[in-house]
Amino acid sequence: MGLAAYNEENGCFDIVSSSVGDVMGTRRIFNKLFSSVGQVVLEKKVYKLGELEVWLAHIDQLGNFVLIYGEKELELHELASGLGFEPDKIVKESFAEMLYKAEKKL
């Protein structure tokens, strides 16, 4: 289970925990992802990343993001609910494909 937050306004981000060993690599991925979808007003979706469920929320127009991921969708939604977030819709899309599309926009 992991949680990452990004604030586009000051261009900084905080990775609370990550299952990815390379934190700097993780930050590069997040930076590409968030800068490319920064114009999205509101997006709350669940993506598939291998066995992981990845939930991305662009929660306000200042560009504050929360990314939650876990192995089980139930755990994912329990964590999101505990943080006060509820997804608008569940979209079983590939997170890798979403990153690819984001990269193409750069």
DSSP file (Angstrom, degrees, kcal/mol; ACC not computed):
  #  RESIDUE AA STRUCTURE BP1 BP2  ACC     N-H-->O    O-->H-N    N-H-->O    O-->H-N    TCO  KAPPA ALPHA  PHI   PSI    X-CA   Y-CA   Z-CA
    1    1 A M              0   0    0      0, 0.0     2,-0.3     0, 0.0    69,-0.2   0.000 360.0 360.0 360.0 136.5    0.0    0.0    0.0
    2    2 A G  E     -A   69   0A   0     67,-2.4    67,-1.7    16,-0.1     2,-0.4  -0.966 360.0-160.1-144.1 160.5    1.4    3.4   -0.8
    3    3 A L  E     +AB  68  17A   0     14,-0.6    14,-1.5    -2,-0.3    13,-1.1  -0.994  10.4 177.6-142.4 133.3    0.4    7.0   -0.8
    4    4 A A  E     -AB  67  15A   0     63,-2.3    63,-2.8    -2,-0.4     2,-0.4  -0.995   7.8-164.2-135.9 143.4    2.0    9.9   -2.7
    5    5 A A  E     -AB  66  14A   0      9,-2.5     9,-2.8    -2,-0.4     2,-0.4  -0.965   3.2-169.8-127.8 145.9    1.0   13.6   -2.9
    6    6 A Y  E     -AB  65  13A   0     59,-1.7    59,-2.7    -2,-0.4     2,-0.6  -0.999  10.1-159.3-136.4 135.1    2.0   16.2   -5.4
    7    7 A N  E  >> -AB  64  12A   0      5,-2.8     5,-1.5    -2,-0.4     4,-0.6  -0.940   4.2-173.1-116.7 109.6    1.5   20.0   -5.3
    8    8 A E  T  45S+     0   0    0     55,-1.4    55,-0.2    -2,-0.6    -1,-0.1   0.789  77.0  70.8 -71.8 -28.5    1.8   21.6   -8.7
    9    9 A E  T  45S+     0   0    0     53,-0.5    -1,-0.2     1,-0.3    54,-0.1   0.915 115.1  22.8 -59.1 -46.9    1.5   25.1   -7.4
   10   10 A N  T  45S-     0   0    0     -3,-0.3    -1,-0.3     2,-0.2    -2,-0.2   0.413 106.9-121.7 -99.1   1.7    5.0   25.0   -5.8
   11   11 A G  T  <5S+     0   0    0     -4,-0.6     2,-0.3     1,-0.2    -3,-0.2   0.802  71.6 122.2  67.7  27.3    6.3   22.3   -8.0
   12   12 A C  E   < -B    7   0A   0     -5,-1.5    -5,-2.8     2,-0.0     2,-0.3  -0.854  39.5-169.7-120.9 159.0    7.0   20.0   -5.1
   13   13 A F  E     -B    6   0A   0     -2,-0.3     2,-0.5    -7,-0.2    -7,-0.2  -0.984  11.8-147.8-146.0 156.6    5.9   16.5   -4.2
   14   14 A D  E     -B    5   0A   0     -9,-2.8    -9,-2.5    -2,-0.3     2,-0.8  -0.979   3.5-158.0-130.3 118.8    6.1   14.3   -1.2
   15   15 A I  E     -B    4   0A   0     -2,-0.5   -11,-0.2   -11,-0.2     3,-0.1  -0.857   7.8-174.3 -97.1 108.0    6.2   10.5   -1.5
   16   16 A V  E    S-     0   0A   0    -13,-1.1     2,-0.3    -2,-0.8    -1,-0.2   0.940  70.9 -15.2 -68.8 -47.4    5.0    9.2    1.9
   17   17 A S  E     -B    3   0A   0    -14,-1.5   -14,-0.6    -3,-0.1     2,-0.4  -0.985  63.7-169.4-154.0 153.1    5.8    5.6    1.0
   18   18 A S        -     0   0    0     -2,-0.3     5,-0.1    -3,-0.1   -16,-0.1  -0.995  24.2-153.0-147.3 136.8    6.6    3.7   -2.2
   19   19 A S  S    S+     0   0    0     -2,-0.4     2,-0.5     3,-0.0    -1,-0.1   0.586  78.9  94.7 -81.9  -9.4    6.9    0.1   -3.1
   20   20 A V  S    S-     0   0    0      1,-0.1     6,-0.1     2,-0.1    -2,-0.1  -0.716  72.4-146.3 -83.8 128.0    9.3    1.1   -5.9
   21   21 A G  S    S+     0   0    0     -2,-0.5     2,-1.1     1,-0.2    -1,-0.1   0.844  84.3  69.1 -63.7 -36.0   12.8    0.9   -4.7
   22   22 A D     >  -     0   0    0      1,-0.2     4,-2.3     2,-0.1    -1,-0.2  -0.714  60.1-178.8 -91.3  96.9   14.1    3.8   -6.7
   23   23 A V  H  > S+     0   0    0     -2,-1.1     4,-2.6     1,-0.2    -1,-0.2   0.898  82.6  51.5 -63.9 -41.1   12.5    6.9   -5.1
   24   24 A M  H  > S+     0   0    0      1,-0.2     4,-2.0     2,-0.2    -1,-0.2   0.903 110.4  49.3 -63.8 -39.5   14.1    9.3   -7.6
   25   25 A G  H  > S+     0   0    0      2,-0.2     4,-2.0     1,-0.2    -1,-0.2   0.898 110.4  51.4 -63.1 -40.1   12.8    7.2  -10.5
   26   26 A T  H  X S+     0   0    0     -4,-2.3     4,-2.6     1,-0.2    -2,-0.2   0.913 108.3  51.4 -62.5 -43.0    9.4    7.2   -8.9
   27   27 A R  H  X S+     0   0    0     -4,-2.6     4,-2.7     1,-0.2    -1,-0.2   0.880 107.3  53.1 -63.3 -37.7    9.5   11.0   -8.6
   28   28 A R  H  X S+     0   0    0     -4,-2.0     4,-2.3     2,-0.2    -1,-0.2   0.918 110.0  48.1 -63.2 -42.0   10.4   11.3  -12.2
   29   29 A I  H  X S+     0   0    0     -4,-2.0     4,-2.7     2,-0.2    -2,-0.2   0.945 113.3  47.2 -62.3 -48.0    7.4    9.2  -13.2
   30   30 A F  H  X S+     0   0    0     -4,-2.6     4,-3.2     1,-0.2     5,-0.3   0.908 110.6  52.8 -60.2 -41.9    5.1   11.3  -11.0
   31   31 A N  H  X S+     0   0    0     -4,-2.7     4,-2.2     1,-0.2    -1,-0.2   0.922 111.9  44.6 -62.0 -45.0    6.5   14.5  -12.3
   32   32 A K  H  X S+     0   0    0     -4,-2.3     4,-1.6     2,-0.2    -1,-0.2   0.932 116.0  48.1 -62.1 -46.1    5.9   13.5  -15.9
   33   33 A L  H  X S+     0   0    0     -4,-2.7     4,-1.5    -5,-0.2    -2,-0.2   0.946 115.2  42.2 -61.4 -50.9    2.4   12.2  -15.1
   34   34 A F  H  < S+     0   0    0     -4,-3.2     4,-0.3     1,-0.2    -1,-0.2   0.865 112.3  52.5 -70.9 -36.0    1.3   15.2  -13.1
   35   35 A S  H  < S+     0   0    0     -4,-2.2     3,-0.4    -5,-0.3    -1,-0.2   0.836 111.7  47.9 -68.2 -29.7    2.7   17.8  -15.4
   36   36 A S  H  < S+     0   0    0     -4,-1.6     3,-0.3    -5,-0.2    -1,-0.2   0.775 117.7  38.5 -83.4 -26.0    0.9   16.3  -18.4
   37   37 A V  S >< S+     0   0    0     -4,-1.5     3,-1.9     1,-0.2    -1,-0.2   0.208  81.6 113.7-105.6  16.4   -2.5   15.9  -16.8
   38   38 A G  T 3   +     0   0    0     -3,-0.4    -1,-0.2     1,-0.3    -2,-0.1   0.676  69.8  59.8 -62.7 -18.8   -2.3   19.2  -15.0
   39   39 A Q  T 3  S+     0   0    0     -3,-0.3     2,-0.3    -4,-0.1    -1,-0.3   0.537  77.3 110.8 -87.3  -5.6   -5.1   20.7  -17.0
   40   40 A V    <   -     0   0    0     -3,-1.9     3,-0.2     1,-0.2    23,-0.1  -0.538  56.0-157.9 -71.0 128.2   -7.6   18.1  -15.8
   41   41 A V  S    S-     0   0    0     -2,-0.3     2,-0.3     1,-0.3    -1,-0.2   0.943  74.5  -3.9 -74.5 -48.0  -10.2   19.7  -13.6
   42   42 A L        +     0   0    0     19,-0.0     2,-0.4    17,-0.0    -1,-0.3  -0.943  65.6 166.6-150.1 124.9  -11.2   16.5  -11.8
   43   43 A E  E     +C   58   0A   0     15,-0.7    15,-1.7    -2,-0.3     2,-0.4  -0.944   3.3 166.7-142.5 117.8  -10.2   13.0  -12.3
   44   44 A K  E     +C   57   0A   0     -2,-0.4    45,-1.2    13,-0.2     2,-0.3  -0.895  25.1 142.4-131.9 103.0  -10.8   10.1  -10.0
   45   45 A K  E     -C   56   0A   0     11,-1.5    11,-2.0    -2,-0.4     2,-0.5  -0.933  45.6-127.6-139.1 158.2  -10.2    6.7  -11.6
   46   46 A V  E     -C   55   0A   0     -2,-0.3    47,-1.0     9,-0.2     2,-0.3  -0.949  29.5-170.4-107.6 128.6   -8.8    3.3  -10.7
   47   47 A Y  E     -Cd  54  93A   0      7,-4.0     7,-3.3    -2,-0.5     2,-0.5  -0.796  20.7-122.2-114.1 158.0   -6.1    2.0  -13.0
   48   48 A K  E     +Cd  53  94A   0     45,-4.0    47,-3.3    -2,-0.3    48,-0.6  -0.875  25.4 175.7 -99.3 130.4   -4.5   -1.4  -13.3
   49   49 A L  E >   -C   52   0A   0      3,-2.6     3,-2.3    -2,-0.5     2,-0.4  -0.796  67.9 -66.3-131.7  89.7   -0.7   -1.6  -12.9
   50   50 A G  T 3  S-     0   0    0     -2,-0.4    -1,-0.1     1,-0.3    45,-0.0  -0.537 118.2 -16.4  63.2-122.1    0.1   -5.3  -13.1
   51   51 A E  T 3  S+     0   0    0     -2,-0.4    -1,-0.3    -3,-0.1     2,-0.2   0.524 121.8  97.2 -88.1  -7.3   -1.5   -6.7   -9.9
   52   52 A L  E <   -C   49   0A   0     -3,-2.3    -3,-2.6    20,-0.0     2,-0.5  -0.545  65.9-142.3 -86.7 148.0   -1.9   -3.3   -8.3
   53   53 A E  E     -CE  48  70A   0     17,-3.2    17,-2.0    -5,-0.2     2,-0.5  -0.940  20.8-161.6-100.8 127.8   -4.9   -1.1   -8.3
   54   54 A V  E     -CE  47  69A   0     -7,-3.3    -7,-4.0    -2,-0.5     2,-0.6  -0.955   4.7-164.6-117.6 124.2   -3.9    2.6   -8.8
   55   55 A W  E     -CE  46  68A   0     13,-3.5    13,-2.6    -2,-0.5     2,-0.5  -0.934   5.7-169.1-112.3 119.7   -6.3    5.3   -7.8
   56   56 A L  E     -CE  45  67A   0    -11,-2.0   -11,-1.5    -2,-0.6     2,-0.5  -0.924   4.6-177.6-112.2 127.4   -5.5    8.8   -9.1
   57   57 A A  E     -CE  44  66A   0      9,-2.3     9,-2.1    -2,-0.5     2,-0.9  -0.980  18.5-165.2-127.0 122.2   -7.3   11.9   -7.9
   58   58 A H  E     -CE  43  65A   0    -15,-1.7   -15,-0.7    -2,-0.5     7,-0.2  -0.898  22.5-178.2 -96.9 102.7   -6.8   15.4   -9.1
   59   59 A I        +     0   0    0      5,-1.8     2,-0.3    -2,-0.9    -1,-0.1   0.637  49.5   9.1 -92.7 -15.3   -8.6   17.0   -6.2
   60   60 A D  S >  S-     0   0    0      4,-0.7     3,-1.5    -3,-0.1     4,-0.3  -0.981  72.4-103.0-156.7 171.7   -8.5   20.7   -7.0
   61   61 A Q  T 3  S+     0   0    0     -2,-0.3   -19,-0.0     1,-0.3    -2,-0.0   0.529 109.2  72.9 -78.3  -4.9   -7.6   23.4   -9.5
   62   62 A L  T 3  S-     0   0    0      2,-0.1   -53,-0.5   -54,-0.0    -1,-0.3   0.578 117.1-107.0 -79.6  -9.0   -4.4   24.3   -7.8
   63   63 A G    <   +     0   0    0     -3,-1.5   -55,-1.4     1,-0.3     2,-0.5   0.759  61.7 160.2  90.6  26.6   -3.0   21.0   -9.1
   64   64 A N  E     -A    7   0A   0     -4,-0.3    -5,-1.8   -57,-0.2    -4,-0.7  -0.732  18.2-171.2 -84.7 126.1   -3.0   19.0   -5.8
   65   65 A F  E     -AE   6  58A   0    -59,-2.7   -59,-1.7    -2,-0.5     2,-0.4  -0.848  18.9-164.4-117.8 149.9   -2.9   15.3   -6.5
   66   66 A V  E     -AE   5  57A   0     -9,-2.1    -9,-2.3    -2,-0.3     2,-0.5  -0.997   7.1-169.2-129.0 131.3   -3.2   12.2   -4.4
   67   67 A L  E     -AE   4  56A   0    -63,-2.8   -63,-2.3    -2,-0.4     2,-0.4  -0.983   7.5-179.2-120.5 122.2   -2.1    8.9   -5.8
   68   68 A I  E     +AE   3  55A   0    -13,-2.6   -13,-3.5    -2,-0.5     2,-0.4  -0.966   3.0 176.4-122.0 135.6   -3.0    5.8   -3.8
   69   69 A Y  E     +AE   2  54A   0    -67,-1.7   -67,-2.4    -2,-0.4     2,-0.3  -0.995   6.7 152.1-141.5 149.7   -2.1    2.3   -4.8
   70   70 A G  E     - E   0  53A   0    -17,-2.0   -17,-3.2    -2,-0.4     3,-0.0  -0.974  50.2-107.2-163.6 169.9   -2.5   -1.2   -3.3
   71   71 A E  S    S+     0   0    0     -2,-0.3     2,-0.4   -19,-0.2     3,-0.1   0.761 102.6  47.2 -79.3 -24.7   -2.9   -4.8   -4.2
   72   72 A K  S  > S-     0   0    0      1,-0.1     4,-2.2   -19,-0.1     5,-0.1  -0.963  71.3-141.6-124.7 134.9   -6.6   -5.1   -3.4
   73   73 A E  H  > S+     0   0    0     -2,-0.4     4,-2.6     1,-0.2     5,-0.2   0.865 103.4  57.4 -59.8 -37.0   -9.3   -2.7   -4.5
   74   74 A L  H  > S+     0   0    0      1,-0.2     4,-2.2     2,-0.2    -1,-0.2   0.935 108.6  45.2 -60.1 -47.1  -11.0   -3.0   -1.1
   75   75 A E  H  > S+     0   0    0      1,-0.2     4,-2.4     2,-0.2    -1,-0.2   0.899 111.4  55.1 -61.5 -40.3   -7.9   -1.8    0.7
   76   76 A L  H  X S+     0   0    0     -4,-2.2     4,-2.4     1,-0.2    -2,-0.2   0.927 111.1  42.5 -58.3 -48.2   -7.5    0.9   -1.8
   77   77 A H  H  X S+     0   0    0     -4,-2.6     4,-2.7     2,-0.2    -1,-0.2   0.812 110.7  56.2 -73.9 -29.9  -11.0    2.3   -1.2
   78   78 A E  H  X S+     0   0    0     -4,-2.2     4,-2.2    -5,-0.2    -1,-0.2   0.926 111.3  44.3 -64.0 -43.9  -10.7    1.9    2.5
   79   79 A L  H  X S+     0   0    0     -4,-2.4     4,-1.4     2,-0.2    -2,-0.2   0.925 114.8  48.3 -65.7 -44.9   -7.6    4.1    2.5
   80   80 A A  H  <>S+     0   0    0     -4,-2.4     5,-3.0     1,-0.2     3,-0.3   0.918 112.8  48.3 -61.4 -43.6   -9.2    6.6    0.1
   81   81 A S  H ><5S+     0   0    0     -4,-2.7     3,-1.3     1,-0.2    -1,-0.2   0.890 107.6  55.2 -64.2 -39.9  -12.3    6.7    2.2
   82   82 A G  H 3<5S+     0   0    0     -4,-2.2    -1,-0.2     1,-0.3    -2,-0.2   0.785 107.9  50.0 -63.1 -27.6  -10.2    7.2    5.4
   83   83 A L  T 3<5S-     0   0    0     -4,-1.4    -1,-0.3    -3,-0.3    -2,-0.2   0.458 123.6-106.3 -89.0  -2.7   -8.6   10.2    3.7
   84   84 A G  T < 5S+     0   0    0     -3,-1.3     2,-0.4    -4,-0.3    -3,-0.2   0.671  79.1 126.3  88.0  17.2  -12.0   11.6    2.8
   85   85 A F      < -     0   0    0     -5,-3.0    -1,-0.3    -6,-0.2    -2,-0.2  -0.892  34.8-174.8-110.9 139.1  -11.8   10.9   -0.9
   86   86 A E        -     0   0    0     -2,-0.4     2,-0.1    -3,-0.1    -9,-0.0  -0.998  28.6-120.0-128.7 129.1  -14.4    8.9   -2.9
   87   87 A P        -     0   0    0      0, 0.0     3,-0.1     0, 0.0   -42,-0.1  -0.423   9.1-146.0 -68.5 139.8  -13.8    8.0   -6.6
   88   88 A D  S    S-     0   0    0      1,-0.3     2,-0.3   -44,-0.2   -43,-0.1   0.870  80.8  -6.2 -69.5 -37.6  -16.4    9.4   -9.0
   89   89 A K        -     0   0    0    -45,-1.2     2,-0.6     2,-0.0    -1,-0.3  -0.990  65.8-121.8-155.8 155.9  -16.1    6.4  -11.2
   90   90 A I        -     0   0    0     -2,-0.3     2,-0.5   -45,-0.2   -45,-0.1  -0.914  28.8-179.8-103.9 120.3  -14.1    3.2  -11.5
   91   91 A V        -     0   0    0     -2,-0.6     2,-2.2   -45,-0.2   -45,-0.1  -0.956  20.7-149.2-124.0 111.6  -12.3    2.9  -14.8
   92   92 A K        +     0   0    0     -2,-0.5     2,-0.3   -45,-0.1   -45,-0.2  -0.508  43.8 147.4 -81.9  76.1  -10.2   -0.3  -15.2
   93   93 A E  E     -d   47   0A   0     -2,-2.2   -45,-4.0   -47,-1.0     2,-0.5  -0.700  56.1 -96.0-106.6 162.0   -7.6    1.2  -17.5
   94   94 A S  E  >  -d   48   0A   0     -2,-0.3     4,-2.0   -47,-0.2   -45,-0.2  -0.664  22.8-155.2 -78.5 124.2   -3.9    0.4  -17.8
   95   95 A F  H  > S+     0   0    0    -47,-3.3     4,-2.5    -2,-0.5     5,-0.2   0.867  97.3  55.5 -66.0 -36.2   -1.8    2.7  -15.7
   96   96 A A  H  > S+     0   0    0    -48,-0.6     4,-2.2     2,-0.2    -1,-0.2   0.909 108.5  47.5 -62.2 -41.8    1.2    2.0  -18.0
   97   97 A E  H  > S+     0   0    0      2,-0.2     4,-2.5     1,-0.2    -2,-0.2   0.881 110.3  52.6 -65.8 -38.6   -0.9    3.1  -21.0
   98   98 A M  H  X S+     0   0    0     -4,-2.0     4,-2.1     2,-0.2    -2,-0.2   0.902 109.6  48.3 -64.1 -41.2   -2.0    6.2  -19.1
   99   99 A L  H  X S+     0   0    0     -4,-2.5     4,-2.6     2,-0.2    -2,-0.2   0.894 110.0  53.1 -63.9 -39.9    1.7    7.0  -18.4
  100  100 A Y  H  X S+     0   0    0     -4,-2.2     4,-1.9     2,-0.2    -2,-0.2   0.927 109.9  47.2 -61.2 -45.8    2.5    6.4  -22.1
  101  101 A K  H  X S+     0   0    0     -4,-2.5     4,-1.0     1,-0.2    -1,-0.2   0.890 111.9  51.3 -62.7 -39.3   -0.3    8.9  -23.1
  102  102 A A  H >X S+     0   0    0     -4,-2.1     4,-0.6     1,-0.2     3,-0.6   0.907 108.5  51.1 -63.6 -42.0    1.0   11.4  -20.6
  103  103 A E  H >< S+     0   0    0     -4,-2.6     3,-1.0     1,-0.2    -1,-0.2   0.865 104.5  57.3 -64.4 -36.3    4.5   11.1  -21.9
  104  104 A K  H 3< S+     0   0    0     -4,-1.9    -1,-0.2     1,-0.2    -2,-0.2   0.771 101.8  57.2 -65.9 -25.4    3.3   11.7  -25.5
  105  105 A K  H <<        0   0    0     -4,-1.0    -1,-0.2    -3,-0.6    -2,-0.2   0.685 360.0 360.0 -78.5 -17.9    1.8   15.0  -24.3
  106  106 A L    <<        0   0    0     -3,-1.0    -1,-0.2    -4,-0.6    -2,-0.1   0.489 360.0 360.0 -72.0 360.0    5.1   16.3  -23.1
